[in-house]
Amino acid sequence: MIGFLQGTVVSLQQTSAHRTVLTLNVNQVGYDLQVPGRIRQQLPADAEVMQVFTHLQVREDQMVLFGFGSIAERDLFRQLISVSGIGPQLALALIDALGLPDLVQAIVNSNTKLLAKTPGVGAKTAERIALELRSKLAEWRDQAGLNTLPSAGPIDLVQEDVEMTLLALGYTSQEVMQALQAVGQNTALAKNADTEAWIREAIAWLSR
């Protein structure tokens, strides 16, 4: 019904621990949109005019407008809520926790341990997301021209163990992916090298 809104940013508020609301002034009408918290990174420098791609959820008792900084992010949200048991708040939490590239990669690679790091996503839910969406997202990613797989990182089995170790040490998913990419590009480490070697090099890069 509403594909996107373009207007002046009035406010961006975190109304609860897991809920962020963007208020957009479009032709003197204020729209409240629930958005991923990471949309802060996509706000224009002058914090004025912004284009937000939307999804309208209609229920018997309310209508809720969700907003995203890109069409791809909005489409990924729609894919997520198509999975049984995944509501819009959990879909937003997944996007917020991992971001579009890392989330798509985790689903396509069936990295359920990484998915389950998102608050509210248990092991069974992570398995269901991967099972229902990995083929769809692999095809969608290719059609959309999204480069979500790190070109220089380790093989999948090693990467999953490295990610879990570094996340447990307190690094963010984004930091981990950047480290693996940098290590793969700037060292002679083989993609199938042992997990401990990748962990040592990644920590060394992150500690610079």
TORPA-4810 file (N, C-alpha, C, O; in nm, 3 decimals):
<nodes>
NODE_1_0.083_-0.120_0.000_0.000_0.000_0.000_0.087_0.126_0.000_0.062_0.218_-0.078_M
NODE_2_0.189_0.129_0.088_0.282_0.242_0.092_0.420_0.185_0.067_0.474_0.112_0.150_I
NODE_3_0.479_0.218_-0.048_0.608_0.161_-0.084_0.723_0.229_-0.013_0.817_0.163_0.032_G
NODE_4_0.716_0.363_-0.004_0.820_0.437_0.067_0.765_0.572_0.108_0.663_0.618_0.056_F
NODE_5_0.833_0.634_0.201_0.803_0.770_0.245_0.930_0.852_0.236_1.040_0.805_0.267_L
NODE_6_0.915_0.976_0.193_1.029_1.066_0.188_0.991_1.196_0.256_0.896_1.263_0.217_Q
NODE_7_1.066_1.229_0.359_1.031_1.350_0.433_1.141_1.390_0.528_1.253_1.340_0.521_G
NODE_8_1.107_1.483_0.616_1.204_1.538_0.711_1.204_1.456_0.839_1.098_1.425_0.894_T
NODE_9_1.323_1.422_0.885_1.335_1.348_1.011_1.299_1.441_1.127_1.363_1.545_1.147_V
NODE_10_1.197_1.403_1.204_1.157_1.480_1.321_1.228_1.429_1.445_1.283_1.506_1.524_V
NODE_11_1.228_1.296_1.461_1.295_1.238_1.578_1.323_1.090_1.553_1.260_1.026_1.469_S
NODE_12_1.418_1.039_1.628_1.448_0.896_1.628_1.467_0.858_1.774_1.564_0.898_1.837_L
NODE_13_1.374_0.780_1.827_1.373_0.751_1.970_1.370_0.601_1.995_1.300_0.527_1.926_Q
NODE_14_1.446_0.558_2.094_1.440_0.420_2.139_1.337_0.416_2.250_1.363_0.459_2.363_Q
NODE_15_1.219_0.363_2.218_1.108_0.367_2.313_1.113_0.254_2.415_1.049_0.262_2.520_T
NODE_16_1.190_0.149_2.385_1.212_0.040_2.480_1.344_-0.026_2.443_1.411_0.017_2.349_S
NODE_17_1.381_-0.130_2.517_1.511_-0.194_2.494_1.526_-0.245_2.351_1.637_-0.246_2.297_A
NODE_18_1.416_-0.287_2.290_1.425_-0.347_2.157_1.334_-0.278_2.055_1.299_-0.338_1.953_H
NODE_19_1.297_-0.154_2.081_1.205_-0.087_1.988_1.252_0.057_1.963_1.272_0.135_2.056_R
NODE_20_1.270_0.090_1.835_1.312_0.223_1.794_1.208_0.280_1.699_1.164_0.213_1.606_T
NODE_21_1.168_0.404_1.722_1.063_0.468_1.642_1.120_0.592_1.573_1.176_0.681_1.637_V
NODE_22_1.103_0.595_1.441_1.141_0.711_1.360_1.015_0.789_1.325_0.919_0.732_1.274_L
NODE_23_1.016_0.919_1.353_0.904_1.005_1.315_0.947_1.088_1.195_1.047_1.159_1.199_T
NODE_24_0.869_1.077_1.088_0.901_1.142_0.962_0.790_1.239_0.924_0.672_1.202_0.923_L
NODE_25_0.828_1.362_0.894_0.731_1.464_0.851_0.722_1.461_0.699_0.815_1.502_0.630_N
NODE_26_0.609_1.410_0.647_0.587_1.402_0.503_0.471_1.494_0.467_0.355_1.463_0.494_V
NODE_27_0.503_1.608_0.405_0.399_1.705_0.368_0.311_1.742_0.487_0.189_1.744_0.477_N
NODE_28_0.375_1.773_0.599_0.310_1.818_0.722_0.224_1.711_0.788_0.134_1.742_0.866_Q
NODE_29_0.250_1.585_0.756_0.187_1.473_0.825_0.298_1.391_0.890_0.393_1.351_0.823_V
NODE_30_0.285_1.367_1.020_0.387_1.293_1.091_0.359_1.144_1.090_0.253_1.100_1.134_G
NODE_31_0.454_1.065_1.039_0.442_0.919_1.036_0.538_0.859_1.139_0.657_0.891_1.140_Y
NODE_32_0.486_0.772_1.224_0.570_0.698_1.317_0.598_0.560_1.258_0.506_0.486_1.227_D
NODE_33_0.726_0.528_1.244_0.766_0.400_1.186_0.856_0.325_1.284_0.949_0.382_1.341_L
NODE_34_0.828_0.198_1.302_0.921_0.115_1.379_1.035_0.076_1.286_1.012_0.030_1.175_Q
NODE_35_1.157_0.095_1.331_1.274_0.077_1.246_1.382_-0.001_1.321_1.381_-0.005_1.444_V
NODE_36_1.475_-0.062_1.249_1.592_-0.121_1.316_1.675_-0.010_1.378_1.689_0.098_1.320_P
NODE_37_1.730_-0.034_1.495_1.811_0.068_1.562_1.930_0.110_1.479_1.975_0.224_1.490_G
NODE_38_1.981_0.020_1.395_2.098_0.052_1.314_2.067_0.151_1.203_2.157_0.190_1.128_R
NODE_39_1.941_0.193_1.190_1.908_0.294_1.088_1.976_0.427_1.121_1.988_0.514_1.035_I
NODE_40_2.022_0.442_1.246_2.096_0.563_1.285_2.217_0.584_1.193_2.254_0.697_1.162_R
NODE_41_2.276_0.471_1.151_2.394_0.479_1.065_2.359_0.526_0.925_2.448_0.567_0.849_Q
NODE_42_2.231_0.521_0.890_2.189_0.557_0.755_2.125_0.695_0.748_2.085_0.741_0.641_Q
NODE_43_2.114_0.761_0.863_2.056_0.895_0.864_2.145_0.990_0.784_2.268_0.981_0.794_L
NODE_44_2.086_1.079_0.706_2.166_1.177_0.632_2.243_1.266_0.727_2.202_1.287_0.841_P
NODE_45_2.356_1.319_0.680_2.444_1.399_0.765_2.371_1.519_0.826_2.396_1.556_0.941_A
NODE_46_2.280_1.578_0.748_2.208_1.695_0.799_2.083_1.656_0.878_2.013_1.742_0.930_D
NODE_47_2.056_1.522_0.886_1.940_1.470_0.961_1.809_1.534_0.916_1.718_1.553_0.996_A
NODE_48_1.801_1.567_0.789_1.678_1.630_0.740_1.600_1.534_0.650_1.532_1.445_0.700_E
NODE_49_1.608_1.552_0.519_1.526_1.470_0.428_1.581_1.328_0.420_1.701_1.307_0.403_V
NODE_50_1.491_1.232_0.430_1.531_1.091_0.425_1.422_1.011_0.355_1.303_1.040_0.368_M
NODE_51_1.465_0.911_0.279_1.371_0.819_0.215_1.372_0.687_0.291_1.478_0.629_0.315_Q
NODE_52_1.254_0.641_0.329_1.241_0.518_0.407_1.146_0.423_0.334_1.035_0.461_0.298_V
NODE_53_1.191_0.301_0.313_1.109_0.199_0.247_1.026_0.128_0.353_1.076_0.094_0.460_F
NODE_54_0.899_0.105_0.323_0.805_0.069_0.429_0.734_-0.064_0.407_0.722_-0.115_0.295_T
NODE_55_0.689_-0.118_0.518_0.601_-0.236_0.519_0.488_-0.205_0.615_0.513_-0.170_0.730_H
NODE_56_0.365_-0.219_0.570_0.248_-0.190_0.652_0.187_-0.320_0.703_0.147_-0.406_0.625_L
NODE_57_0.181_-0.332_0.835_0.117_-0.448_0.896_-0.022_-0.407_0.943_-0.037_-0.313_1.021_Q
NODE_58_-0.124_-0.477_0.896_-0.262_-0.445_0.932_-0.319_-0.557_1.016_-0.322_-0.673_0.974_V
NODE_59_-0.365_-0.523_1.135_-0.433_-0.617_1.223_-0.573_-0.563_1.256_-0.607_-0.450_1.222_R
NODE_60_-0.650_-0.646_1.320_-0.786_-0.603_1.352_-0.786_-0.481_1.444_-0.872_-0.394_1.433_E
NODE_61_-0.688_-0.475_1.535_-0.690_-0.369_1.635_-0.591_-0.255_1.608_-0.596_-0.152_1.677_D
NODE_62_-0.501_-0.271_1.508_-0.404_-0.165_1.484_-0.335_-0.181_1.349_-0.336_-0.288_1.288_Q
NODE_63_-0.275_-0.071_1.305_-0.189_-0.073_1.187_-0.051_-0.023_1.230_-0.039_0.078_1.300_M
NODE_64_0.051_-0.095_1.189_0.188_-0.059_1.226_0.270_-0.045_1.100_0.266_-0.131_1.012_V
NODE_65_0.345_0.065_1.091_0.428_0.091_0.975_0.574_0.067_1.015_0.624_0.123_1.112_L
NODE_66_0.640_-0.019_0.938_0.781_-0.049_0.962_0.865_0.018_0.853_0.824_0.023_0.737_F
NODE_67_0.981_0.070_0.890_1.063_0.143_0.795_1.204_0.089_0.787_1.259_0.040_0.885_G
NODE_68_1.263_0.100_0.666_1.397_0.046_0.642_1.475_0.140_0.552_1.418_0.214_0.472_F
NODE_69_1.607_0.137_0.566_1.692_0.228_0.490_1.715_0.187_0.347_1.767_0.265_0.267_G
NODE_70_1.677_0.063_0.311_1.696_0.016_0.174_1.586_-0.082_0.137_1.522_-0.141_0.223_S
NODE_71_1.565_-0.099_0.005_1.466_-0.195_-0.043_1.507_-0.336_-0.002_1.423_-0.417_0.037_I
NODE_72_1.636_-0.366_-0.011_1.684_-0.500_0.021_1.655_-0.535_0.167_1.615_-0.647_0.197_A
NODE_73_1.676_-0.439_0.256_1.649_-0.462_0.398_1.500_-0.486_0.422_1.463_-0.574_0.499_E
NODE_74_1.417_-0.408_0.354_1.271_-0.425_0.365_1.228_-0.563_0.312_1.143_-0.629_0.371_R
NODE_75_1.288_-0.604_0.199_1.254_-0.734_0.141_1.300_-0.849_0.229_1.231_-0.951_0.239_D
NODE_76_1.415_-0.834_0.293_1.462_-0.937_0.386_1.367_-0.948_0.505_1.337_-1.059_0.550_L
NODE_77_1.321_-0.836_0.556_1.223_-0.835_0.664_1.099_-0.914_0.625_1.049_-0.994_0.704_F
NODE_78_1.050_-0.894_0.504_0.932_-0.965_0.456_0.957_-1.116_0.445_0.868_-1.196_0.473_R
NODE_79_1.079_-1.153_0.405_1.114_-1.294_0.400_1.111_-1.354_0.540_1.061_-1.464_0.560_Q
NODE_80_1.165_-1.281_0.635_1.173_-1.332_0.772_1.035_-1.353_0.834_1.011_-1.456_0.897_L
NODE_81_0.945_-1.258_0.816_0.813_-1.271_0.879_0.726_-1.374_0.808_0.617_-1.407_0.856_I
NODE_82_0.773_-1.425_0.693_0.699_-1.533_0.627_0.725_-1.668_0.694_0.653_-1.765_0.670_S
NODE_83_0.828_-1.673_0.780_0.861_-1.797_0.851_0.767_-1.813_0.970_0.744_-1.718_1.045_V
NODE_84_0.713_-1.932_0.987_0.622_-1.959_1.097_0.688_-1.929_1.231_0.797_-1.977_1.260_S
NODE_85_0.620_-1.848_1.312_0.671_-1.816_1.445_0.760_-1.694_1.450_0.803_-1.654_1.558_G
NODE_86_0.790_-1.634_1.334_0.874_-1.513_1.332_0.785_-1.392_1.309_0.735_-1.370_1.199_I
NODE_87_0.767_-1.312_1.414_0.689_-1.191_1.403_0.777_-1.073_1.365_0.899_-1.087_1.357_G
NODE_88_0.716_-0.959_1.343_0.793_-0.842_1.300_0.898_-0.795_1.400_1.004_-0.748_1.361_P
NODE_89_0.869_-0.808_1.531_0.967_-0.763_1.629_1.091_-0.851_1.629_1.203_-0.801_1.644_Q
NODE_90_1.072_-0.981_1.612_1.185_-1.072_1.607_1.264_-1.052_1.477_1.386_-1.061_1.476_L
NODE_91_1.192_-1.025_1.368_1.259_-0.998_1.240_1.344_-0.872_1.251_1.457_-0.869_1.202_A
NODE_92_1.292_-0.768_1.314_1.369_-0.645_1.335_1.491_-0.672_1.422_1.599_-0.619_1.397_L
NODE_93_1.473_-0.756_1.525_1.584_-0.787_1.614_1.697_-0.857_1.539_1.814_-0.830_1.563_A
NODE_94_1.662_-0.948_1.448_1.762_-1.018_1.369_1.838_-0.922_1.279_1.960_-0.927_1.270_L
NODE_95_1.764_-0.833_1.211_1.828_-0.735_1.123_1.916_-0.641_1.203_2.025_-0.605_1.159_I
NODE_96_1.869_-0.603_1.321_1.944_-0.510_1.404_2.071_-0.574_1.459_2.175_-0.509_1.467_D
NODE_97_2.062_-0.701_1.496_2.175_-0.769_1.559_2.286_-0.799_1.458_2.404_-0.787_1.491_A
NODE_98_2.248_-0.839_1.336_2.348_-0.887_1.241_2.367_-0.797_1.120_2.474_-0.798_1.059_L
NODE_99_2.267_-0.719_1.085_2.275_-0.641_0.962_2.246_-0.729_0.841_2.250_-0.852_0.851_G
NODE_100_2.215_-0.667_0.728_2.170_-0.742_0.611_2.273_-0.842_0.559_2.239_-0.959_0.544_L
NODE_101_2.398_-0.802_0.530_2.492_-0.898_0.470_2.519_-1.018_0.559_2.516_-1.132_0.513_P
NODE_102_2.546_-0.993_0.689_2.581_-1.102_0.779_2.461_-1.192_0.807_2.476_-1.313_0.823_D
NODE_103_2.342_-1.133_0.814_2.222_-1.212_0.839_2.192_-1.305_0.722_2.164_-1.423_0.742_L
NODE_104_2.198_-1.251_0.601_2.175_-1.334_0.483_2.278_-1.446_0.476_2.245_-1.561_0.446_V
NODE_105_2.403_-1.412_0.503_2.509_-1.512_0.498_2.484_-1.622_0.600_2.499_-1.741_0.570_Q
NODE_106_2.447_-1.584_0.722_2.423_-1.682_0.828_2.310_-1.777_0.791_2.318_-1.897_0.818_A
NODE_107_2.204_-1.724_0.729_2.091_-1.809_0.691_2.129_-1.901_0.576_2.101_-2.021_0.581_I
NODE_108_2.193_-1.847_0.474_2.232_-1.928_0.357_2.329_-2.039_0.398_2.323_-2.149_0.344_V
NODE_109_2.419_-2.010_0.493_2.516_-2.109_0.539_2.465_-2.195_0.653_2.538_-2.279_0.705_N
NODE_110_2.337_-2.174_0.691_2.277_-2.248_0.804_2.360_-2.233_0.931_2.377_-2.329_1.007_S
NODE_111_2.411_-2.114_0.954_2.489_-2.086_1.075_2.392_-2.055_1.188_2.373_-1.940_1.226_N
NODE_112_2.331_-2.160_1.240_2.225_-2.142_1.341_2.280_-2.090_1.473_2.208_-2.025_1.549_T
NODE_113_2.407_-2.118_1.503_2.465_-2.067_1.627_2.472_-1.915_1.626_2.447_-1.850_1.728_K
NODE_114_2.507_-1.859_1.512_2.513_-1.713_1.501_2.373_-1.654_1.506_2.352_-1.552_1.571_L
NODE_115_2.277_-1.716_1.438_2.139_-1.666_1.441_2.084_-1.666_1.583_2.014_-1.574_1.624_L
NODE_116_2.118_-1.771_1.659_2.065_-1.786_1.795_2.127_-1.687_1.893_2.083_-1.680_2.008_A
NODE_117_2.228_-1.611_1.850_2.285_-1.507_1.935_2.190_-1.388_1.951_2.205_-1.308_2.043_K
NODE_118_2.091_-1.377_1.861_1.994_-1.268_1.869_1.897_-1.295_1.984_1.843_-1.405_1.992_T
NODE_119_1.874_-1.199_2.072_1.780_-1.219_2.183_1.642_-1.262_2.132_1.586_-1.200_2.042_P
NODE_120_1.589_-1.368_2.190_1.458_-1.417_2.150_1.461_-1.527_2.047_1.359_-1.591_2.020_G
NODE_121_1.578_-1.551_1.989_1.592_-1.657_1.888_1.663_-1.776_1.951_1.782_-1.771_1.980_V
NODE_122_1.587_-1.884_1.972_1.646_-2.005_2.027_1.700_-2.095_1.917_1.690_-2.062_1.799_G
NODE_123_1.756_-2.208_1.956_1.816_-2.300_1.860_1.713_-2.352_1.759_1.742_-2.359_1.640_A
NODE_124_1.595_-2.388_1.807_1.493_-2.442_1.718_1.443_-2.336_1.619_1.419_-2.365_1.502_K
NODE_125_1.427_-2.214_1.668_1.383_-2.105_1.580_1.489_-2.077_1.474_1.457_-2.056_1.357_T
NODE_126_1.615_-2.077_1.514_1.724_-2.054_1.420_1.726_-2.163_1.313_1.747_-2.134_1.195_A
NODE_127_1.706_-2.287_1.353_1.703_-2.398_1.258_1.587_-2.383_1.160_1.601_-2.411_1.041_E
NODE_128_1.472_-2.338_1.209_1.356_-2.321_1.122_1.379_-2.209_1.021_1.342_-2.222_0.905_R
NODE_129_1.441_-2.100_1.065_1.472_-1.989_0.974_1.564_-2.037_0.862_1.539_-2.011_0.745_I
NODE_130_1.670_-2.108_0.899_1.766_-2.157_0.801_1.701_-2.256_0.705_1.725_-2.251_0.584_A
NODE_131_1.621_-2.346_0.759_1.558_-2.449_0.677_1.462_-2.389_0.574_1.460_-2.430_0.458_L
NODE_132_1.383_-2.291_0.619_1.281_-2.234_0.530_1.334_-2.129_0.433_1.275_-2.107_0.327_E
NODE_133_1.445_-2.063_0.469_1.487_-1.947_0.389_1.620_-1.963_0.316_1.650_-1.883_0.227_L
NODE_134_1.700_-2.062_0.350_1.836_-2.064_0.292_1.834_-2.072_0.140_1.912_-2.003_0.074_R
NODE_135_1.747_-2.155_0.082_1.741_-2.166_-0.064_1.684_-2.039_-0.126_1.735_-1.990_-0.227_S
NODE_136_1.578_-1.986_-0.065_1.516_-1.863_-0.116_1.613_-1.747_-0.113_1.623_-1.670_-0.209_K
NODE_137_1.685_-1.733_-0.001_1.776_-1.619_0.013_1.899_-1.633_-0.074_1.954_-1.532_-0.120_L
NODE_138_1.944_-1.756_-0.097_2.058_-1.775_-0.187_2.022_-1.727_-0.327_2.102_-1.661_-0.393_A
NODE_139_1.901_-1.761_-0.371_1.856_-1.717_-0.504_1.830_-1.567_-0.505_1.869_-1.498_-0.600_E
NODE_140_1.765_-1.517_-0.401_1.734_-1.373_-0.392_1.862_-1.291_-0.388_1.871_-1.186_-0.452_W
NODE_141_1.963_-1.337_-0.312_2.089_-1.267_-0.301_2.156_-1.254_-0.438_2.207_-1.148_-0.474_R
NODE_142_2.154_-1.363_-0.515_2.217_-1.360_-0.647_2.141_-1.267_-0.741_2.202_-1.192_-0.817_D
NODE_143_2.007_-1.272_-0.736_1.926_-1.187_-0.823_1.944_-1.040_-0.789_1.945_-0.954_-0.877_Q
NODE_144_1.959_-1.011_-0.658_1.973_-0.872_-0.614_2.116_-0.821_-0.628_2.143_-0.703_-0.608_A
NODE_145_2.208_-0.912_-0.662_2.347_-0.871_-0.678_2.415_-0.836_-0.547_2.507_-0.755_-0.544_G
NODE_146_2.368_-0.898_-0.438_2.426_-0.868_-0.308_2.551_-0.953_-0.287_2.548_-1.075_-0.304_L
NODE_147_2.659_-0.888_-0.249_2.782_-0.960_-0.219_2.791_-0.976_-0.069_2.846_-0.890_0.001_N
NODE_148_2.737_-1.086_-0.018_2.730_-1.104_0.127_2.833_-1.201_0.180_2.855_-1.208_0.301_T
NODE_149_2.898_-1.277_0.092_2.996_-1.374_0.139_3.135_-1.312_0.139_3.177_-1.257_0.037_L
NODE_150_3.206_-1.319_0.249_3.341_-1.264_0.250_3.429_-1.340_0.153_3.439_-1.463_0.161_P
NODE_151_3.494_-1.269_0.061_3.569_-1.334_-0.044_3.699_-1.394_0.006_3.756_-1.482_-0.059_S
NODE_152_3.748_-1.348_0.120_3.879_-1.392_0.165_3.875_-1.467_0.298_3.980_-1.503_0.352_A
NODE_153_3.758_-1.490_0.352_3.747_-1.555_0.482_3.773_-1.704_0.475_3.797_-1.758_0.367_G
NODE_154_3.768_-1.771_0.591_3.793_-1.915_0.594_3.675_-1.994_0.538_3.569_-1.938_0.510_P
NODE_155_3.695_-2.126_0.523_3.586_-2.211_0.478_3.476_-2.210_0.584_3.502_-2.175_0.699_I
NODE_156_3.354_-2.249_0.546_3.238_-2.233_0.633_3.253_-2.298_0.770_3.220_-2.236_0.871_D
NODE_157_3.303_-2.422_0.774_3.314_-2.493_0.902_3.409_-2.421_0.997_3.381_-2.410_1.117_L
NODE_158_3.520_-2.372_0.944_3.615_-2.298_1.027_3.555_-2.164_1.068_3.568_-2.122_1.183_V
NODE_159_3.491_-2.098_0.973_3.435_-1.965_1.001_3.335_-1.970_1.115_3.334_-1.881_1.200_Q
NODE_160_3.250_-2.071_1.117_3.148_-2.079_1.222_3.213_-2.089_1.359_3.170_-2.022_1.453_E
NODE_161_3.318_-2.172_1.372_3.386_-2.186_1.501_3.456_-2.057_1.541_3.456_-2.018_1.657_D
NODE_162_3.517_-1.991_1.443_3.587_-1.865_1.471_3.487_-1.759_1.516_3.512_-1.688_1.614_V
NODE_163_3.375_-1.749_1.446_3.273_-1.650_1.481_3.223_-1.672_1.623_3.213_-1.576_1.700_E
NODE_164_3.192_-1.797_1.659_3.139_-1.825_1.792_3.240_-1.787_1.901_3.203_-1.732_2.005_M
NODE_165_3.367_-1.817_1.877_3.471_-1.786_1.975_3.485_-1.635_1.993_3.491_-1.585_2.106_T
NODE_166_3.490_-1.562_1.883_3.509_-1.417_1.891_3.387_-1.347_1.948_3.400_-1.250_2.023_L
NODE_167_3.268_-1.395_1.914_3.146_-1.337_1.972_3.144_-1.359_2.123_3.102_-1.272_2.199_L
NODE_168_3.188_-1.478_2.166_3.192_-1.509_2.308_3.292_-1.419_2.382_3.277_-1.394_2.501_A
NODE_169_3.392_-1.371_2.310_3.492_-1.282_2.369_3.443_-1.137_2.375_3.511_-1.050_2.429_L
NODE_170_3.325_-1.112_2.317_3.266_-0.979_2.327_3.272_-0.894_2.202_3.224_-0.781_2.203_G
NODE_171_3.330_-0.947_2.094_3.333_-0.871_1.969_3.196_-0.878_1.902_3.122_-0.975_1.920_Y
NODE_172_3.161_-0.775_1.826_3.033_-0.774_1.755_3.044_-0.853_1.625_3.154_-0.881_1.577_T
NODE_173_2.928_-0.889_1.570_2.927_-0.963_1.443_2.996_-0.885_1.334_3.070_-0.942_1.254_S
NODE_174_2.972_-0.753_1.329_3.034_-0.669_1.226_3.186_-0.668_1.240_3.258_-0.676_1.141_Q
NODE_175_3.235_-0.658_1.363_3.379_-0.659_1.388_3.441_-0.792_1.344_3.549_-0.795_1.285_E
NODE_176_3.370_-0.901_1.375_3.421_-1.034_1.339_3.433_-1.049_1.189_3.535_-1.096_1.139_V
NODE_177_3.328_-1.008_1.115_3.330_-1.023_0.970_3.439_-0.936_0.907_3.506_-0.978_0.813_M
NODE_178_3.457_-0.815_0.959_3.562_-0.727_0.908_3.700_-0.788_0.934_3.789_-0.780_0.849_Q
NODE_179_3.717_-0.848_1.052_3.845_-0.909_1.086_3.877_-1.026_0.994_3.990_-1.039_0.947_A
NODE_180_3.779_-1.113_0.969_3.801_-1.229_0.884_3.836_-1.186_0.741_3.923_-1.245_0.676_L
NODE_181_3.766_-1.084_0.694_3.794_-1.034_0.560_3.936_-0.978_0.552_4.010_-1.006_0.458_Q
NODE_182_3.973_-0.899_0.652_4.105_-0.836_0.653_4.216_-0.940_0.665_4.317_-0.931_0.595_A
NODE_183_4.196_-1.038_0.752_4.298_-1.142_0.771_4.317_-1.221_0.642_4.429_-1.250_0.602_V
NODE_184_4.205_-1.255_0.577_4.214_-1.331_0.453_4.284_-1.256_0.341_4.352_-1.316_0.258_G
NODE_185_4.266_-1.124_0.341_4.325_-1.042_0.233_4.471_-1.007_0.259_4.549_-0.990_0.165_Q
NODE_186_4.508_-0.995_0.387_4.638_-0.939_0.420_4.739_-1.038_0.479_4.850_-0.999_0.514_N
NODE_187_4.701_-1.164_0.490_4.795_-1.265_0.540_4.798_-1.382_0.443_4.717_-1.391_0.350_T
NODE_188_4.892_-1.470_0.466_4.906_-1.589_0.381_4.828_-1.707_0.437_4.847_-1.821_0.394_A
NODE_189_4.741_-1.680_0.532_4.664_-1.787_0.597_4.571_-1.855_0.497_4.497_-1.788_0.425_L
NODE_190_4.574_-1.986_0.492_4.489_-2.060_0.399_4.344_-2.061_0.446_4.318_-2.055_0.566_A
NODE_191_4.251_-2.068_0.352_4.109_-2.067_0.387_4.073_-2.188_0.472_3.979_-2.182_0.552_K
NODE_192_4.147_-2.298_0.457_4.117_-2.418_0.534_4.216_-2.437_0.650_4.227_-2.547_0.704_N
NODE_193_4.287_-2.329_0.688_4.378_-2.337_0.803_4.298_-2.367_0.929_4.176_-2.349_0.932_A
NODE_194_4.367_-2.413_1.033_4.294_-2.452_1.154_4.231_-2.332_1.222_4.275_-2.218_1.206_D
NODE_195_4.129_-2.361_1.300_4.050_-2.257_1.365_4.135_-2.167_1.454_4.119_-2.045_1.453_T
NODE_196_4.227_-2.227_1.531_4.309_-2.150_1.624_4.393_-2.045_1.551_4.412_-1.934_1.602_E
NODE_197_4.442_-2.079_1.433_4.523_-1.983_1.357_4.439_-1.864_1.315_4.484_-1.749_1.326_A
NODE_198_4.318_-1.889_1.267_4.229_-1.779_1.227_4.192_-1.693_1.348_4.185_-1.570_1.339_W
NODE_199_4.168_-1.757_1.462_4.132_-1.682_1.582_4.248_-1.591_1.624_4.226_-1.474_1.656_I
NODE_200_4.370_-1.645_1.624_4.487_-1.565_1.664_4.504_-1.444_1.573_4.525_-1.332_1.620_R
NODE_201_4.495_-1.467_1.443_4.514_-1.357_1.348_4.402_-1.254_1.360_4.426_-1.134_1.352_E
NODE_202_4.278_-1.303_1.378_4.164_-1.211_1.389_4.176_-1.124_1.514_4.151_-1.003_1.508_A
NODE_203_4.214_-1.185_1.626_4.229_-1.108_1.750_4.342_-1.006_1.736_4.331_-0.894_1.784_I
NODE_204_4.450_-1.046_1.669_4.560_-0.954_1.647_4.515_-0.834_1.564_4.553_-0.721_1.593_A
NODE_205_4.433_-0.860_1.462_4.383_-0.749_1.379_4.287_-0.661_1.459_4.292_-0.538_1.448_W
NODE_206_4.201_-0.722_1.538_4.104_-0.645_1.616_4.170_-0.565_1.729_4.114_-0.467_1.778_L
NODE_207_4.288_-0.607_1.770_4.357_-0.543_1.882_4.453_-0.432_1.837_4.523_-0.372_1.919_S
NODE_208_4.455_-0.406_1.707_4.549_-0.305_1.655_4.522_-0.168_1.719_4.592_-0.071_1.688_R
</nodes>
